[in-house]
């Protein structure tokens, strides 16, 4: 079973293409890291994957169903099987941490409150925030906010969770602890995770596969070992943090991925 399948996705804004013909998939038990430099299209790509922006062409499938086909209610039903942890946490500032995690359960299910309480406490215990459940988001540290966002993303027991820059703004020790939490989500809960990040150390630690976006194209999709061994100069520039070695040639890139001869 494929949890997420992206086929020839093209998208952008106001007719301007930002993502061009991108294809990838996520299987159960994977942590897939999406990387790329500034302006590579990572944020736009993520918006298409989590139902925020319909593509210009191509498709996004969740659990073998086209995310954007049918009615808006159909889309909401398909999205109910995923969780999303946004970069800033996006917690409701006026609600306690407990109520933030309970929110998707109260809004989208008919579960009784006593069942919701048990589910929320389990998620908060999993991210080690049970003792902070009565606090407001403003009373948490940056690392705690990230973990609270993860707990909310896990509230409905999804099989696939998306995370946007989970380590952004965290010190190395806290970021490493969050990496361990992501691996715990995969190993203990059997949840697949798709992460958009620019943090190389984190990506190499947690990724089953790495997908590299470059100016709207996917130029790499493979293991950590494979990306380290890649002879693509743009890949090496990214992982070694060096200046761009050359201008990007879209025609040459297309020929390479399609196995066409030069000229």
C-alpha positions in Angstrom: 0.0 0.0 0.0 1.2 3.5 -0.9 0.2 6.2 1.6 1.1 9.1 -0.6 1.6 9.1 -4.4 2.5 12.3 -6.3 2.4 12.0 -10.1 3.7 14.7 -12.4 2.6 17.5 -10.0 2.8 21.0 -11.5 1.7 23.9 -9.4 2.4 27.5 -8.4 0.7 30.9 -8.1 -1.3 33.0 -10.6 -0.2 30.9 -13.5 3.5 31.0 -12.5 4.9 27.5 -12.2 6.9 26.8 -9.0 6.7 23.0 -9.0 7.2 21.3 -12.3 6.4 17.7 -13.1 7.3 16.3 -9.6 6.6 12.7 -8.8 7.3 10.8 -5.5 5.7 8.4 -3.2 5.7 7.4 0.5 5.2 3.9 1.8 4.4 2.6 5.3 7.2 2.9 7.7 9.2 5.6 6.0 10.6 8.9 7.0 10.9 11.0 3.8 12.8 14.2 4.0 12.2 16.9 1.4 15.1 19.3 1.1 16.2 22.1 -1.2 17.7 25.5 -1.1 15.8 28.8 -0.7 13.4 29.2 -3.6 13.4 25.6 -4.5 9.7 25.2 -4.1 9.6 23.2 -0.8 6.8 25.2 0.8 4.7 25.2 -2.3 5.1 21.5 -2.7 4.0 20.9 0.8 0.9 23.0 0.4 -0.1 20.8 -2.6 0.5 17.6 -0.5 -1.6 18.6 2.5 -4.7 19.9 0.6 -4.1 23.6 0.8 -3.5 24.2 -2.9 -4.9 22.3 -5.9 -2.3 21.6 -8.5 -2.3 23.1 -12.0 -1.8 19.5 -13.4 -0.8 16.1 -12.1 -2.2 14.4 -9.0 -1.8 13.8 -5.3 -3.2 10.6 -3.9 -3.7 9.7 -0.3 -4.4 6.0 0.4 -4.9 5.5 -3.4 -7.6 8.2 -3.6 -7.1 11.5 -5.6 -6.9 14.2 -2.9 -8.4 16.9 -5.1 -11.2 15.0 -6.9 -14.8 15.2 -5.9 -16.3 17.7 -3.5 -14.7 19.6 -0.7 -16.2 17.2 1.8 -14.4 14.4 -0.1 -11.2 16.2 0.4 -11.8 16.7 4.1 -12.5 13.0 4.5 -9.2 12.1 2.8 -7.3 14.7 4.8 -8.7 13.2 8.1 -6.3 10.4 7.7 -3.2 12.6 7.9 -1.7 14.9 10.5 0.2 18.1 10.1 2.6 19.9 12.4 3.3 23.4 11.1 6.6 25.2 11.5 5.3 27.7 14.0 3.1 25.1 15.8 -0.1 27.0 14.8 -1.6 26.3 18.2 -4.6 28.3 19.4 -3.2 30.8 21.8 -6.3 31.0 24.0 -6.6 27.3 24.5 -4.6 25.1 26.9 -2.2 22.5 25.5 -4.7 19.8 26.4 -7.5 21.6 24.5 -5.3 22.3 21.5 -4.6 18.5 21.1 -8.3 17.7 21.8 -9.5 20.3 19.2 -9.4 18.0 16.1 -11.1 15.2 18.0 -13.9 17.5 19.2 -14.4 19.2 15.9 -14.3 16.2 13.6 -15.5 13.2 15.6 -18.5 12.2 17.7 -16.3 10.6 20.4 -17.5 11.1 24.0 -15.4 13.5 26.1 -14.1 10.7 28.4 -12.6 8.9 25.4 -11.2 12.1 24.0 -9.5 12.8 27.4 -7.8 9.4 27.3 -6.6 9.8 23.7 -5.2 13.3 24.4 -3.4 12.2 27.6 -1.8 9.3 25.7 -0.5 11.7 23.0 0.8 14.2 25.5 2.5 11.4 27.4 4.0 10.2 24.2 5.6 13.6 23.5 6.5 14.0 27.2 4.2 17.0 27.8 1.5 15.5 30.1 2.6 17.6 33.0 2.2 20.8 30.8 -1.4 20.0 29.6 -3.0 22.9 31.5 -0.5 25.6 30.3 -1.1 28.0 27.4 1.1 27.9 24.3 2.7 31.2 25.4 3.9 29.5 28.5 5.9 26.8 26.7 9.5 26.9 25.3 10.1 26.6 21.6 10.9 22.9 21.8 7.8 22.2 23.9 5.6 24.1 21.3 7.0 21.8 18.6 6.2 18.7 20.6 2.7 20.0 21.4 2.1 20.5 17.6 3.3 16.9 17.0 0.8 15.7 19.7 -2.0 17.5 17.9 -0.9 16.1 14.6 -1.1 12.6 16.1 -4.5 13.2 17.8 -6.6 11.2 15.3 -4.0 8.3 15.0 -3.0 9.0 11.4 -0.8 6.7 9.4 0.9 9.7 7.7 2.2 12.9 9.3 3.7 16.0 7.6 6.1 18.3 9.5 7.3 21.7 8.2 10.7 22.6 9.4 10.4 20.9 12.8 13.9 21.9 14.0 13.7 25.5 12.9 14.8 27.9 15.7 15.8 25.2 18.1 19.2 24.7 19.7 21.1 21.6 18.7 20.3 19.6 21.9 16.5 20.3 21.6 16.6 19.7 17.9 18.3 16.3 18.5 15.6 15.4 21.0 13.0 16.2 18.4 14.8 14.0 15.9 14.6 11.2 18.4 10.8 11.8 18.8 10.3 11.6 15.0 12.1 8.2 15.0 10.0 7.1 17.9 6.8 8.0 16.0 7.9 5.8 13.2 9.2 2.9 15.3 6.7 2.9 18.1 3.5 4.0 16.4 4.2 2.8 12.9 3.5 6.2 11.5 5.2 7.4 8.2 6.5 11.0 8.3 7.1 13.5 5.6 9.4 16.3 6.7 10.3 19.6 4.9 13.6 20.8 6.3 16.9 22.5 5.5 18.7 20.9 8.5 21.3 18.5 7.0 22.3 16.9 10.2 18.7 16.2 11.1 17.9 14.9 7.7 20.8 12.5 7.6 19.9 11.2 11.1 16.2 10.4 10.5 15.6 9.9 6.8 14.7 6.7 5.2 14.8 8.6 1.9 15.7 12.1 0.9 14.0 14.0 -1.9 15.8 17.1 -3.2 13.9 19.9 -4.9 15.8 22.3 -7.1 14.0 25.3 -8.7 10.8 23.3 -8.9 12.2 20.0 -10.1 13.0 16.9 -8.1 16.6 16.2 -8.9 17.2 13.4 -6.4 15.1 10.7 -4.6 17.1 8.1 -2.7 18.8 7.0 0.5 21.2 9.0 2.7 24.1 6.9 1.5 23.1 7.6 -2.1 22.9 11.3 -1.7 26.3 11.4 0.0 27.7 9.5 -3.0 25.9 11.6 -5.7 28.1 13.1 -8.3 25.5 15.8 -9.2 27.2 19.1 -8.5 24.0 20.8 -7.3 23.5 18.0 -4.8 27.0 18.3 -3.6 26.6 22.1 -3.3 23.6 21.6 -1.1 25.0 19.0 1.3 28.4 20.7 1.5 26.9 24.2 1.8 29.0 25.6 -1.1 28.1 28.2 -3.7 26.1 27.1 -6.8 28.5 25.6 -9.3 26.5 26.3 -12.4 23.3 27.7 -13.8 20.4 25.2 -13.8 19.6 23.8 -17.3 16.0 22.6 -17.3 16.4 21.0 -20.7 19.5 19.0 -19.7 17.7 18.0 -16.4 14.8 16.7 -18.4 17.0 14.7 -20.8 18.8 13.1 -17.8 15.7 12.0 -15.9 14.2 10.7 -19.1 17.3 8.9 -20.3 17.4 10.8 -23.5 20.6 11.5 -25.5 22.2 14.9 -25.5 21.5 17.4 -28.3 
